[in-house]
Amino acid sequence: MKTIFDIPGELLEDEIFSRVPMTSLRSVRSTCRKWNTLCKNRIFFGKETAAKKQFMMMDSRICLMNFDPCKDINLVDPSIKQVSLLDQIEISKVFQCNGLLLCVLKDCSRLLVWNPYLAQTRWIEPRISFQSSDRFALGHDNNNLNHKILRISDEHHPITSKHVLGFELYDFSSGSWKVLDVTPHWEIWSHLRGVSLKGNAYFPESFGPLLPLPFQSEHGGVFTSLSCVREDQLAVLYQHWEAQETVEISVTDKIGPNVVSWTKFLKLVTSFCVHPFSGSFFIDVEMKIAVVFVLERAKACRYQTAHVIGQDGYFKSVRIREAPDLGNTFHPHERYCAPLVCSSYLPSLVNCKSSSQPF
């Protein structure tokens, strides 16, 4: 006997979900995994383009990118438009979790949390002044009702003057920062970027064990970059220092606070290097491709470039635009604006608003 769960997805989207009020979508999404996915596809982009758009940072601005390799992989061409709502602020870093974007302002004055679907914003003031070297992460608690921001800062011990890390946690429900008393045995460099996956799995208030990556680095450094795949997988791209022409990407089979396992997704010999300061990527599991964004050097210029790599040696480069020369530092990753993509964005009904005015 057929049940309501046997209704074809196309009929659900066109005839049922399209008539459901936005305020009732949370109940519909909680029915089953299939309905949850179909609802999220329709909420923001519509069923035809749900998985083809990404948010990214270019030239210190938040942009919406339409990058659709599904039509014809040989005709890939990104369409990028700046988000007008945020065009009066400059961004230095951006993170996403559960449909929310955390934007770090270039002047280090404040943080901005933005829900693109609900058009809601929330300004977050520092407990003590933010610094350009601060690291941030965005996550949520187990029931997905309360989001939190982790800040890791460089500090000096008041007695020994040695370099130490400071940890603070911002709670959305209380609207306040709390200092964490933790002393991990590891350090995160300020130029490295992380990702949020499943919110609670990587956001405890005491840090769990380090999880192994799918490569060894005993004989030299490794360039790495992380990306999310939908809402339940993590991908890592890596190039060994001694074999920078080879790009490898692995995806998690299983991942949790204390366990991880990996499977190989792609391996390709290329002509480009993914620098950890200025490289980001996302993958399309169905098409079995990866889109890697880098700063490409051409004579005296740097170009914001997207490299599309796939199976059987497929490779194509698309130059997006020339990267602006900021001219204020010797290091290329700071002198030029690198493109930074927020992988696996999906719309959210999470309320992040703290006041009636967006700015």
Rosetta silent file (secondary structure, phi, psi, omega in degrees, C-alpha in Angstrom):
SEQUENCE: MKTIFDIPGELLEDEIFSRVPMTSLRSVRSTCRKWNTLCKNRIFFGKETAAKKQFMMMDSRICLMNFDPCKDINLVDPSIKQVSLLDQIEISKVFQCNGLLLCVLKDCSRLLVWNPYLAQTRWIEPRISFQSSDRFALGHDNNNLNHKILRISDEHHPITSKHVLGFELYDFSSGSWKVLDVTPHWEIWSHLRGVSLKGNAYFPESFGPLLPLPFQSEHGGVFTSLSCVREDQLAVLYQHWEAQETVEISVTDKIGPNVVSWTKFLKLVTSFCVHPFSGSFFIDVEMKIAVVFVLERAKACRYQTAHVIGQDGYFKSVRIREAPDLGNTFHPHERYCAPLVCSSYLPSLVNCKSSSQPF
SCORE:     score description
SCORE:     0.000 S_00000001
   1 L     0.000  130.018 -179.294    0.000    0.000    0.000 S_00000001
   2 L   -77.879  149.582  178.842    1.361    3.390   -1.000 S_00000001
   3 L  -122.374 -178.824  179.701    1.719    6.198    1.536 S_00000001
   4 H   -63.407  -23.565 -179.323    2.274    9.939    1.402 S_00000001
   5 H   -74.779  -10.483  179.321    6.021    9.282    1.366 S_00000001
   6 H   -90.641   -1.075  179.487    5.653    7.655   -2.085 S_00000001
   7 L   -64.341  132.010 -179.778    4.505   10.888   -3.751 S_00000001
   8 L   -57.853  144.898 -178.302    6.975   11.819   -6.538 S_00000001
   9 H   -58.304  -38.991 -179.105    9.370   14.633   -5.673 S_00000001
  10 H   -62.892  -39.732  178.167    8.280   16.762   -8.654 S_00000001
  11 H   -68.068  -39.738  177.850    4.636   16.622   -7.511 S_00000001
  12 H   -59.755  -45.328 -177.026    5.628   17.473   -3.952 S_00000001
  13 H   -69.518  -47.513 -172.220    7.565   20.549   -5.066 S_00000001
  14 H   -76.903  -36.011 -171.020    5.154   21.887   -7.698 S_00000001
  15 H  -109.278  -19.860 -175.712    1.791   21.174   -6.097 S_00000001
  16 H  -114.811  -61.459 -175.805    2.344   20.908   -2.332 S_00000001
  17 H   -62.329  -31.185 -179.689    5.479   22.633   -1.050 S_00000001
  18 H   -66.329  -17.405 -179.004    4.859   25.670   -3.260 S_00000001
  19 H  -101.887   -4.616 -177.597    1.614   26.297   -1.318 S_00000001
  20 L   -80.021  129.110  176.777    3.047   25.833    2.176 S_00000001
  21 L   -61.024  147.734 -178.359    3.481   29.104    4.153 S_00000001
  22 H   -56.645  -36.559 -177.643    7.088   29.893    5.056 S_00000001
  23 H   -67.374  -15.867 -178.483    6.232   29.759    8.759 S_00000001
  24 H  -102.202   -1.336 -175.172    5.151   26.105    8.390 S_00000001
  25 H   -66.601  -29.965  179.734    8.192   24.852    6.491 S_00000001
  26 H   -60.518  -41.082  179.147   10.028   23.818    9.665 S_00000001
  27 H   -67.305  -39.439  179.194    7.305   21.251   10.438 S_00000001
  28 H   -64.558  -42.855 -177.396    7.311   19.963    6.857 S_00000001
  29 H   -65.518  -27.816 -177.950   11.089   19.598    6.831 S_00000001
  30 L   -79.965   -2.115 -177.377   11.065   17.532   10.017 S_00000001
  31 L   -66.894  -50.473  178.954    8.835   14.861    8.410 S_00000001
  32 L  -162.883  169.137 -176.347   11.640   12.932    6.708 S_00000001
  33 H   -63.634  -40.387 -179.433   15.037   13.417    5.084 S_00000001
  34 H   -61.029  -46.902 -179.608   13.587   13.503    1.546 S_00000001
  35 H   -66.459  -35.869  178.114   11.100   16.251    2.414 S_00000001
  36 H   -60.518  -45.978 -179.289   13.790   18.185    4.249 S_00000001
  37 H   -65.684  -44.545 -179.117   16.007   18.189    1.144 S_00000001
  38 H   -63.658  -39.247  178.366   13.189   19.111   -1.240 S_00000001
  39 H   -63.942  -46.231 -178.169   12.060   21.981    0.995 S_00000001
  40 H   -65.393  -35.142  177.391   15.530   23.442    1.287 S_00000001
  41 H   -61.662  -37.782 -175.629   16.007   23.198   -2.477 S_00000001
  42 H   -84.449  -29.027 -173.340   12.894   25.237   -3.083 S_00000001
  43 H   -52.522  -49.612 -168.507   13.255   27.770   -0.247 S_00000001
  44 H  -108.445  -44.994 -171.199   15.999   29.865   -1.739 S_00000001
  45 L  -109.387  -16.054 -171.688   16.911   28.906   -5.288 S_00000001
  46 L    86.767  158.335 -170.557   14.008   26.839   -6.665 S_00000001
  47 L   -67.140  -27.267 -175.658   14.303   23.213   -7.674 S_00000001
  48 L   -77.833  -24.093 -173.058   16.167   23.833  -10.946 S_00000001
  49 L  -126.543   15.986 -172.324   19.041   25.810   -9.459 S_00000001
  50 L   -58.112  -41.684 -174.117   19.232   24.728   -5.829 S_00000001
  51 L  -101.459   16.507 -172.733   22.694   23.183   -5.980 S_00000001
  52 L  -111.047    0.552 -177.667   24.204   25.538   -8.574 S_00000001
  53 E  -119.612  144.225  179.627   24.734   28.698   -6.550 S_00000001
  54 E  -138.852  149.266  169.450   27.393   29.500   -3.979 S_00000001
  55 E   -90.773  144.754  179.068   28.286   32.517   -1.903 S_00000001
  56 E  -150.376  162.402  176.801   31.844   33.705   -2.164 S_00000001
  57 E  -106.740  124.678  175.717   34.092   36.598   -1.209 S_00000001
  58 E  -136.885  132.376  178.051   35.757   38.547   -3.992 S_00000001
  59 L    53.111   41.058  177.355   37.584   41.858   -3.689 S_00000001
  60 L    66.722   19.838  178.575   36.468   42.145   -0.034 S_00000001
  61 E  -126.050  152.050  175.462   32.777   41.878   -1.023 S_00000001
  62 E   -86.564  129.646 -177.792   30.180   39.116   -0.666 S_00000001
  63 E  -127.744  157.662  174.155   29.005   37.806   -4.038 S_00000001
  64 E  -108.389  125.691 -175.517   26.511   35.233   -5.302 S_00000001
  65 E  -113.835  132.157  171.642   27.943   32.853   -7.880 S_00000001
  66 E  -106.106  111.731 -175.651   26.059   30.712  -10.386 S_00000001
  67 L  -131.154   97.276 -169.957   28.423   27.962  -11.501 S_00000001
  68 L  -116.148   94.161  177.756   26.568   25.226  -13.363 S_00000001
  69 L   -81.963   -5.268 -173.125   28.710   22.459  -14.876 S_00000001
  70 L   -72.611  -27.706 -178.772   25.708   20.141  -15.269 S_00000001
  71 L   -69.139  -52.726  178.168   24.545   21.633  -18.580 S_00000001
  72 L  -159.113  111.161 -174.440   27.818   21.152  -20.398 S_00000001
  73 H   -61.414  -22.860  179.891   31.073   20.665  -18.556 S_00000001
  74 H   -85.784   -3.630 -179.425   32.951   22.151  -21.519 S_00000001
  75 H  -118.777   27.430 -178.252   30.955   25.389  -21.382 S_00000001
  76 L   -65.459  129.215  177.963   31.494   26.193  -17.709 S_00000001
  77 L  -153.586  114.372 -175.277   31.481   29.938  -17.059 S_00000001
  78 L   -72.998  136.580  172.889   30.819   31.426  -13.631 S_00000001
  79 E  -106.737  119.396 -172.595   28.263   34.214  -13.282 S_00000001
  80 E  -125.000  127.352  179.314   29.126   36.355  -10.244 S_00000001
  81 E  -129.074  136.524  178.832   27.076   39.236   -8.828 S_00000001
  82 E   -72.344  141.066  178.323   27.831   41.345   -5.775 S_00000001
  83 L   -78.095  114.298 -173.487   25.260   41.242   -2.952 S_00000001
  84 H   -67.823  -29.129 -178.332   23.864   44.778   -2.831 S_00000001
  85 H   -60.114  -30.240 -174.798   22.630   44.493    0.784 S_00000001
  86 H  -111.525   19.662 -172.169   26.219   44.304    2.016 S_00000001
  87 L   -75.665   -6.623  179.199   27.912   46.588   -0.503 S_00000001
  88 L   -93.965    2.921  179.710   28.764   49.277    2.064 S_00000001
  89 L  -124.984  151.562  176.512   31.101   47.032    4.093 S_00000001
  90 L  -107.061  136.386 -173.653   34.429   45.361    3.301 S_00000001
  91 E  -113.122  139.279  175.235   34.985   41.756    4.372 S_00000001
  92 E  -104.476  -28.894  179.291   38.274   40.028    5.166 S_00000001
  93 E  -146.091  152.045  177.197   36.959   36.530    5.995 S_00000001
  94 E  -144.498  140.223  178.764   33.673   34.674    5.618 S_00000001
  95 E  -133.761  154.765  176.872   32.378   31.376    7.065 S_00000001
  96 E  -134.494  146.042  176.411   29.063   29.580    6.703 S_00000001
  97 E  -154.435  123.296  172.349   27.151   27.146    8.878 S_00000001
  98 L    56.760   39.108  176.636   23.569   25.959    8.602 S_00000001
  99 L    84.983    0.795  176.917   22.530   28.716    6.197 S_00000001
 100 E  -107.712  142.095  175.538   24.160   31.556    8.151 S_00000001
 101 E  -110.126  128.318  174.887   27.186   33.518    6.943 S_00000001
 102 E  -100.580  116.826 -177.640   29.682   34.921    9.445 S_00000001
 103 E  -110.039  127.631  176.518   31.496   37.934    7.963 S_00000001
 104 E   -97.711  119.889 -177.364   34.630   39.390    9.546 S_00000001
 105 E   -69.086  145.420 -176.566   34.942   43.081    8.726 S_00000001
 106 L   -63.755  -30.979  179.775   38.179   44.211    7.156 S_00000001
 107 L   -85.983    4.133  176.072   38.656   46.965    9.743 S_00000001
 108 L    62.878   19.374 -176.490   38.293   44.385   12.568 S_00000001
 109 L   -79.980  -40.002 -175.487   35.638   46.546   14.258 S_00000001
 110 L  -151.799  172.995  169.525   32.757   44.044   14.391 S_00000001
 111 E  -111.428  151.638  176.233   31.380   40.752   13.111 S_00000001
 112 E  -126.943  126.160  173.224   28.288   40.424   10.948 S_00000001
 113 E  -105.658  130.409 -173.300   26.038   37.353   10.853 S_00000001
 114 E  -131.143  129.707  169.954   23.732   37.235    7.826 S_00000001
 115 E  -103.318  103.815 -175.659   20.860   34.925    6.881 S_00000001
 116 L   -60.619  -38.247 -176.959   20.480   35.501    3.107 S_00000001
 117 L   -68.940  -46.677 -179.792   17.074   33.841    2.835 S_00000001
 118 L   -83.348   -4.619 -178.634   15.395   35.738    5.684 S_00000001
 119 L    55.613   40.500  179.879   17.400   38.904    4.850 S_00000001
 120 E  -109.425  144.035  176.901   18.336   39.187    8.521 S_00000001
 121 E  -130.144  156.713  178.012   21.582   40.541    9.929 S_00000001
 122 E  -144.369  120.365  176.551   23.112   40.640   13.384 S_00000001
 123 E   -86.551  138.883 -179.443   26.033   42.814   14.431 S_00000001
 124 E  -125.450  119.706  179.756   28.378   41.401   17.074 S_00000001
 125 L   -87.756  150.675  179.502   30.633   43.652   19.094 S_00000001
 126 L   -78.536  153.296  170.219   33.917   42.357   20.581 S_00000001
 127 L   -71.803  -46.351  166.592   34.520   41.805   24.291 S_00000001
 128 L  -128.732  160.495 -169.584   37.983   43.179   23.630 S_00000001
 129 L   -52.146  136.062  172.939   39.103   44.543   20.273 S_00000001
 130 L   -70.191  154.462  177.106   39.276   42.112   17.364 S_00000001
 131 L  -125.658  156.266 -178.317   42.630   41.665   15.592 S_00000001
 132 L   -63.767  -22.388 -179.506   43.445   40.783   11.989 S_00000001
 133 L   -87.700   -1.315 -179.568   45.109   37.564   13.218 S_00000001
 134 L   -62.856  145.012  172.636   41.959   36.291   15.000 S_00000001
 135 E  -109.421  143.701 -178.187   40.522   32.920   13.939 S_00000001
 136 E  -131.942  154.852  172.122   36.771   32.329   13.983 S_00000001
 137 E  -145.628  146.930 -179.533   34.365   29.407   13.654 S_00000001
 138 E  -118.671  131.484  179.511   30.566   29.304   13.520 S_00000001
 139 E  -152.909 -169.552  179.849   28.519   26.398   14.886 S_00000001
 140 E  -148.959  168.238 -179.033   25.426   25.463   16.875 S_00000001
 141 L   -79.336 -175.123 -171.981   24.307   23.293   19.770 S_00000001
 142 L   -63.924  -33.464 -177.675   22.832   19.812   19.516 S_00000001
 143 L   -95.541    7.513  174.551   19.255   20.854   18.784 S_00000001
 144 L    65.485   18.508 -177.266   20.274   23.495   16.217 S_00000001
 145 L   -97.334  -23.386 -176.530   18.388   26.214   18.110 S_00000001
 146 L  -130.069  119.704 -179.817   21.293   28.263   19.430 S_00000001
 147 E   -91.818  156.986 -178.346   24.305   29.289   17.372 S_00000001
 148 E  -141.370  153.735  177.554   27.733   30.137   18.748 S_00000001
 149 E  -121.881  128.615  174.872   30.914   31.781   17.513 S_00000001
 150 E   -98.444  131.817  174.306   34.374   30.676   18.576 S_00000001
 151 E  -117.742  128.854  174.450   37.165   33.245   18.585 S_00000001
 152 E  -115.756  123.413 -174.846   40.822   32.224   18.881 S_00000001
 153 E  -125.430  157.532  175.802   43.216   35.111   19.454 S_00000001
 154 E   -88.112  127.047 -179.284   46.944   35.622   19.910 S_00000001
 155 E  -136.538  171.736  176.082   47.842   36.767   23.414 S_00000001
 156 E  -119.469  133.939  179.790   50.849   37.026   25.743 S_00000001
 157 L   -61.201  131.208 -174.601   51.003   35.337   29.114 S_00000001
 158 L   -63.502  -21.349 -178.177   50.843   38.042   31.805 S_00000001
 159 L  -103.638  -49.370 -175.472   53.736   36.503   33.785 S_00000001
 160 L   -89.007  -16.607 -177.024   55.997   34.700   31.299 S_00000001
 161 L    65.704   10.503  177.319   55.206   36.946   28.292 S_00000001
 162 L   -74.518  154.641  178.179   55.148   33.808   26.153 S_00000001
 163 E   -70.806  129.154  177.573   52.795   33.571   23.200 S_00000001
 164 E  -135.648  165.869  177.106   49.531   31.831   24.118 S_00000001
 165 E  -101.945  137.467  174.608   46.127   31.372   22.526 S_00000001
 166 E  -106.344  141.418 -176.823   42.999   32.959   23.948 S_00000001
 167 E  -125.133  129.236  175.965   39.574   31.352   23.462 S_00000001
 168 E  -132.394  151.613 -179.937   36.188   33.060   23.658 S_00000001
 169 E  -127.884  124.536  176.413   32.671   31.860   22.851 S_00000001
 170 E   -97.659  127.813 -178.233   29.817   34.107   21.744 S_00000001
 171 E  -104.853  121.788 -177.646   26.329   32.793   22.559 S_00000001
 172 L   -64.044  -36.281 -175.916   23.498   33.999   20.296 S_00000001
 173 L   -69.225  -38.007  179.834   20.820   33.448   22.941 S_00000001
 174 L   -92.012  -19.695 -178.706   22.545   35.541   25.610 S_00000001
 175 L    67.805   31.690 -176.198   24.217   37.955   23.209 S_00000001
 176 E  -141.659  160.380  176.461   27.472   37.844   25.188 S_00000001
 177 E   -94.135  148.960  175.181   31.028   36.501   25.085 S_00000001
 178 E  -132.820  132.846  178.579   32.444   33.985   27.546 S_00000001
 179 E   -79.112  130.897  179.477   36.144   33.262   28.086 S_00000001
 180 L   -96.657  135.730  178.818   36.989   29.544   27.804 S_00000001
 181 L   -97.119   81.483 -179.550   39.556   27.998   30.120 S_00000001
 182 L  -132.393  150.241  178.398   41.195   25.540   27.725 S_00000001
 183 L  -135.994   79.755 -179.377   44.817   24.716   26.929 S_00000001
 184 L   -71.148  159.253 -179.150   44.988   22.632   23.750 S_00000001
 185 L   -95.696   18.317  179.857   48.270   21.058   22.642 S_00000001
 186 L  -131.991  170.381  178.444   47.893   22.380   19.093 S_00000001
 187 L  -137.830  142.869  175.723   47.858   25.730   17.329 S_00000001
 188 L  -107.919  120.019  179.568   45.879   27.074   14.356 S_00000001
 189 L   -66.523  148.575 -173.439   47.787   29.516   12.178 S_00000001
 190 L   -67.077  -24.121 -177.691   45.955   32.769   11.525 S_00000001
 191 L   -85.490   -9.412 -177.562   45.999   32.388    7.727 S_00000001
 192 L   -86.036  143.247 -178.831   44.293   28.972    7.756 S_00000001
 193 L  -112.370  142.718  176.124   40.535   28.708    7.286 S_00000001
 194 L  -110.282  178.432  176.543   38.206   26.095    8.739 S_00000001
 195 L  -133.670  159.420  177.118   34.687   24.931    7.903 S_00000001
 196 L  -108.843  132.790  179.788   31.622   24.037    9.966 S_00000001
 197 L  -136.261  123.504 -179.950   29.888   20.699    9.479 S_00000001
 198 L    61.880   13.715  174.464   26.839   19.563   11.443 S_00000001
 199 H    56.409  -73.164 -174.526   27.419   22.468   13.842 S_00000001
 200 H   -71.829  -24.695 -175.895   27.594   20.496   17.058 S_00000001
 201 H   -65.806  -24.731 -177.160   30.119   17.922   15.830 S_00000001
 202 H  -126.376   26.529 -176.958   32.921   20.495   15.799 S_00000001
 203 L  -137.979   46.488  173.503   31.772   22.978   18.380 S_00000001
 204 L   -78.182  160.538  178.709   32.147   21.615   21.911 S_00000001
 205 L   -86.786   -3.147  165.198   33.208   23.971   24.685 S_00000001
 206 L  -127.529  139.733 -169.460   36.062   21.605   25.480 S_00000001
 207 L   -83.647  136.473  179.562   38.162   20.440   22.550 S_00000001
 208 L   -87.089 -170.729 -177.936   38.142   16.815   21.499 S_00000001
 209 L   -70.517  154.225  174.074   40.935   14.773   19.898 S_00000001
 210 L   -70.357  138.687 -179.964   42.523   15.756   16.607 S_00000001
 211 L   -98.220  139.059 -175.906   41.126   13.758   13.687 S_00000001
 212 L   -72.362  145.818  173.994   43.550   12.263   11.134 S_00000001
 213 L   -95.247  161.888 -172.106   43.718   13.521    7.548 S_00000001
 214 L   -84.193   35.004  178.386   44.063   11.097    4.609 S_00000001
 215 L  -153.164  164.525  177.455   47.740   11.794    3.909 S_00000001
 216 L  -111.703  147.976 -178.246   51.177   11.696    5.503 S_00000001
 217 L  -133.001   32.841 -177.871   53.542   14.662    5.693 S_00000001
 218 L   -66.178  -30.832 -171.823   56.719   13.246    7.197 S_00000001
 219 L  -104.317   25.440  177.715   58.880   14.231    4.218 S_00000001
 220 L   146.023  170.975 -177.765   57.738   17.806    3.736 S_00000001
 221 L   -72.478  163.765  178.330   54.867   20.224    4.001 S_00000001
 222 E  -133.032  129.487  173.115   51.423   19.730    2.545 S_00000001
 223 E   -83.138  128.350 -178.487   49.116   22.411    1.167 S_00000001
 224 E  -132.963  154.375  173.814   45.560   21.700    2.313 S_00000001
 225 E  -148.202  140.535 -178.164   42.109   23.222    1.980 S_00000001
 226 E  -107.407  152.786  178.079   38.810   22.050    3.498 S_00000001
 227 E  -151.961  152.540  175.568   35.301   22.126    2.058 S_00000001
 228 E   -94.368  147.599  175.161   31.839   20.851    3.026 S_00000001
 229 E  -117.887  108.856 -172.245   29.844   18.454    0.863 S_00000001
 230 L    55.127 -130.939 -177.513   26.153   19.057    1.410 S_00000001
 231 L  -116.766    3.889 -171.406   25.493   18.895    5.165 S_00000001
 232 L  -135.434    4.689  179.730   27.073   15.619    6.172 S_00000001
 233 E  -133.932  156.503  177.652   30.485   15.206    4.535 S_00000001
 234 E  -120.792  140.018  176.123   33.856   16.917    4.601 S_00000001
 235 E  -119.956  145.669  176.617   36.285   17.136    1.687 S_00000001
 236 E  -130.337  131.934  174.902   40.001   17.919    1.834 S_00000001
 237 E  -105.847  135.759 -177.834   42.213   18.972   -1.062 S_00000001
 238 E  -146.980  147.150  174.933   45.939   18.516   -0.661 S_00000001
 239 E  -132.927  128.741  177.511   49.206   18.903   -2.570 S_00000001
 240 E   -76.759  143.941 -178.928   52.540   17.657   -1.243 S_00000001
 241 L   -56.459  -37.551 -176.303   55.373   20.145   -1.196 S_00000001
 242 L   -86.816   -3.039  178.447   57.596   17.772   -3.176 S_00000001
 243 E  -145.703   60.847 -173.066   54.884   17.000   -5.782 S_00000001
 244 E   -68.955  -13.798 -179.846   52.902   20.205   -6.149 S_00000001
 245 E   -77.237  -10.019 -178.427   51.738   19.286   -9.653 S_00000001
 246 E  -104.585  122.225  176.024   49.468   16.560   -8.206 S_00000001
 247 E  -103.435  129.065  176.696   46.118   17.533   -6.685 S_00000001
 248 E  -124.437  140.230  177.794   44.329   14.963   -4.531 S_00000001
 249 E  -130.643  129.748  175.400   40.856   15.256   -2.996 S_00000001
 250 E  -121.930  154.028 -178.135   39.351   12.895   -0.435 S_00000001
 251 E  -127.070  144.354 -179.409   35.839   12.829    1.061 S_00000001
 252 E   -72.131  138.122  168.325   34.697   11.471    4.423 S_00000001
 253 E   -86.638  -38.307 -179.405   32.766    8.206    4.602 S_00000001
 254 E  -143.452  139.972  177.849   32.118    8.746    8.293 S_00000001
 255 E  -152.117  138.055  178.651   32.790   11.729   10.515 S_00000001
 256 L  -159.296 -177.983 -177.889   32.038   12.634   14.129 S_00000001
 257 L   -58.805  -26.287 -174.378   33.662   14.268   17.147 S_00000001
 258 L  -126.402    4.153 -175.238   35.912   11.241   17.739 S_00000001
 259 L  -148.637  146.034  174.683   36.052    9.316   14.458 S_00000001
 260 E  -154.106  144.830  171.689   36.686    9.899   10.766 S_00000001
 261 E  -138.623  149.084 -171.533   37.290    7.743    7.686 S_00000001
 262 E  -124.635  153.858  171.084   38.166    8.896    4.164 S_00000001
 263 E  -134.504  145.555 -177.576   37.773    7.742    0.577 S_00000001
 264 E   -70.239  133.834  179.247   39.617    9.037   -2.486 S_00000001
 265 E  -106.290  -50.549 -179.985   37.508   11.319   -4.711 S_00000001
 266 E  -147.892  149.956  170.787   39.901   12.684   -7.340 S_00000001
 267 E  -145.779  126.392 -173.470   43.593   12.657   -8.185 S_00000001
 268 E  -148.976  139.915  172.310   44.982   14.673  -11.079 S_00000001
 269 E   -85.091  122.213 -174.980   48.305   15.986  -12.328 S_00000001
 270 L  -126.975 -177.267  178.624   47.848   19.716  -12.945 S_00000001
 271 L  -113.282   11.345 -177.101   49.851   22.832  -13.678 S_00000001
 272 L  -125.588  161.514  178.651   48.673   24.929  -10.735 S_00000001
 273 L  -117.888  135.508  177.819   49.331   25.112   -7.009 S_00000001
 274 L   -95.454   97.417 -177.490   46.636   25.604   -4.375 S_00000001
 275 L   -74.216  136.175 -177.079   48.290   27.918   -1.901 S_00000001
 276 L   -63.561  -22.907  179.200   46.871   27.593    1.652 S_00000001
 277 L   -77.222  -25.509 -167.870   46.651   31.389    1.951 S_00000001
 278 L  -143.025   32.507  179.413   44.571   31.852   -1.181 S_00000001
 279 L  -127.207  139.341  174.493   42.892   28.629   -2.275 S_00000001
 280 E  -148.665  164.364 -175.545   39.345   27.304   -1.796 S_00000001
 281 E  -159.843  165.572  166.347   37.173   24.756   -3.588 S_00000001
 282 E  -143.435  160.976 -178.551   33.905   22.840   -3.758 S_00000001
 283 E  -123.095  154.623  172.859   32.985   19.506   -5.322 S_00000001
 284 E  -115.244  107.589 -173.983   30.013   18.116   -7.215 S_00000001
 285 L   -64.712  -42.231 -177.412   29.614   14.471   -6.214 S_00000001
 286 L   -65.271  -43.908 -179.679   27.188   13.575   -9.011 S_00000001
 287 L   -80.434  -12.723 -178.340   29.325   15.126  -11.764 S_00000001
 288 L    57.724   47.525  176.958   32.523   13.878  -10.062 S_00000001
 289 E  -130.403  163.770  172.207   34.248   17.204  -10.501 S_00000001
 290 E  -129.950  142.698  176.549   35.915   19.786   -8.278 S_00000001
 291 E  -114.627  115.527 -173.325   36.041   23.550   -8.822 S_00000001
 292 E  -112.068  126.236 -179.285   39.192   25.076   -7.317 S_00000001
 293 E  -103.460  128.838 -176.281   39.600   28.854   -6.892 S_00000001
 294 E  -142.377  168.708  165.540   43.142   30.247   -6.816 S_00000001
 295 E   -92.693  116.392 -177.723   45.254   33.298   -7.497 S_00000001
 296 E  -101.120  130.826 -179.539   46.929   32.591  -10.841 S_00000001
 297 E   -91.873  131.010  176.119   50.147   34.359  -11.716 S_00000001
 298 E  -140.191  102.479 -174.558   50.628   35.628  -15.265 S_00000001
 299 L    56.977 -120.069 -176.648   53.700   37.828  -15.748 S_00000001
 300 L   -92.329    0.589 -175.016   53.238   40.819  -13.428 S_00000001
 301 E  -106.424  162.185  169.536   49.514   40.211  -12.840 S_00000001
 302 E  -122.591  136.194  179.837   47.445   37.953  -10.608 S_00000001
 303 E  -118.371  138.466  170.427   44.123   36.555  -11.810 S_00000001
 304 E   -77.919  113.492 -168.660   41.219   35.185   -9.796 S_00000001
 305 E  -128.220  143.716  173.978   40.848   31.851  -11.545 S_00000001
 306 E  -110.857  122.963  175.413   38.586   28.794  -11.314 S_00000001
 307 E  -103.921  125.165  177.161   40.092   25.421  -12.261 S_00000001
 308 E  -102.885  119.571  179.928   37.598   22.641  -13.025 S_00000001
 309 E  -121.804  148.637 -177.259   39.068   19.154  -12.590 S_00000001
 310 E  -150.764 -165.676 -178.009   37.401   15.804  -13.090 S_00000001
 311 H   -73.848  162.883  177.139   37.875   12.151  -13.863 S_00000001
 312 H    56.462   33.040  174.998   40.022   10.755  -16.687 S_00000001
 313 H    79.074   11.738 -178.840   42.306   13.775  -16.587 S_00000001
 314 L   -64.105  134.535  179.954   39.626   16.388  -17.306 S_00000001
 315 E  -153.702  132.660  175.851   40.927   19.914  -16.683 S_00000001
 316 E  -149.102  139.740  178.682   39.706   23.374  -17.637 S_00000001
 317 E  -112.546  139.891  176.568   40.607   26.858  -16.402 S_00000001
 318 E  -128.077  112.864  175.399   38.309   29.884  -16.326 S_00000001
 319 E   -78.062  120.250 -177.452   39.825   33.281  -15.565 S_00000001
 320 E   -81.016  -52.694  178.623   37.214   35.254  -13.660 S_00000001
 321 E  -169.987  166.919  175.276   38.948   38.625  -13.464 S_00000001
 322 E   -74.775  134.255 -179.379   42.234   40.306  -12.681 S_00000001
 323 L   -75.872  130.433  178.384   42.848   40.469   -8.928 S_00000001
 324 L   -60.923  139.186  177.699   43.149   44.045   -7.618 S_00000001
 325 E   -91.404  109.103 -178.414   46.641   44.976   -6.450 S_00000001
 326 L   -77.246  -23.508  171.735   46.307   46.392   -2.937 S_00000001
 327 L    63.581   20.473 -175.467   49.991   47.294   -2.964 S_00000001
 328 L  -115.303   12.762  179.798   50.384   47.337    0.810 S_00000001
 329 L  -160.747  160.990  179.647   52.434   44.231    1.496 S_00000001
 330 L   -80.578  -32.090 -173.693   55.124   42.004    0.052 S_00000001
 331 L   -75.855  127.940 -177.492   53.199   38.739    0.434 S_00000001
 332 H   -58.515  -36.289 -177.150   51.014   37.911   -2.623 S_00000001
 333 H   -69.516  -18.792  176.371   48.182   36.408   -0.511 S_00000001
 334 H  -101.034  -25.649 -178.149   47.831   39.736    1.298 S_00000001
 335 H   -78.272  -31.682 -178.217   48.620   42.015   -1.622 S_00000001
 336 E  -116.723  146.861 -179.736   45.981   40.524   -3.949 S_00000001
 337 L   -81.672  112.216  178.853   42.346   39.658   -3.220 S_00000001
 338 L   -85.974  144.444  175.344   41.927   35.901   -3.500 S_00000001
 339 L   -73.807  135.183 -178.938   38.496   34.401   -4.295 S_00000001
 340 E  -128.780  114.657 -177.033   37.038   32.494   -1.330 S_00000001
 341 E   -96.167  140.762  173.417   34.023   30.235   -1.864 S_00000001
 342 E   -94.157  105.651 -172.495   31.579   29.152    0.878 S_00000001
 343 L   -73.033  147.914  170.594   30.974   25.515    0.034 S_00000001
 344 L    55.330   45.148  175.824   27.610   23.727    0.184 S_00000001
 345 L   -72.524  133.343  172.697   25.430   26.685    1.080 S_00000001
 346 L  -133.127  143.794 -176.687   21.784   25.765    1.693 S_00000001
 347 L   -64.534  157.957 -174.979   19.031   28.182    2.809 S_00000001
 348 L  -142.796  150.004  174.180   17.918   28.341    6.416 S_00000001
 349 L  -101.105   14.084  179.116   14.982   29.559    8.507 S_00000001
 350 L   -67.467  129.366  179.490   17.241   30.195   11.514 S_00000001
 351 L   -85.661  117.353  179.850   16.479   33.585   13.052 S_00000001
 352 L  -111.436    2.810 -172.973   19.682   35.532   13.626 S_00000001
 353 L   -73.922  138.850  177.706   18.138   38.968   14.077 S_00000001
 354 L  -118.364   -7.549  177.769   18.827   40.898   17.273 S_00000001
 355 L  -152.493  170.879 -176.375   17.136   44.184   16.402 S_00000001
 356 L   -78.005  -16.101 -177.724   14.521   45.585   14.030 S_00000001
 357 L  -105.824  132.086 -179.276   17.084   47.347   11.880 S_00000001
 358 L   -69.233  -27.446  178.528   19.417   45.314    9.600 S_00000001
 359 L  -135.553    0.000    0.000   22.238   47.880    9.880 S_00000001
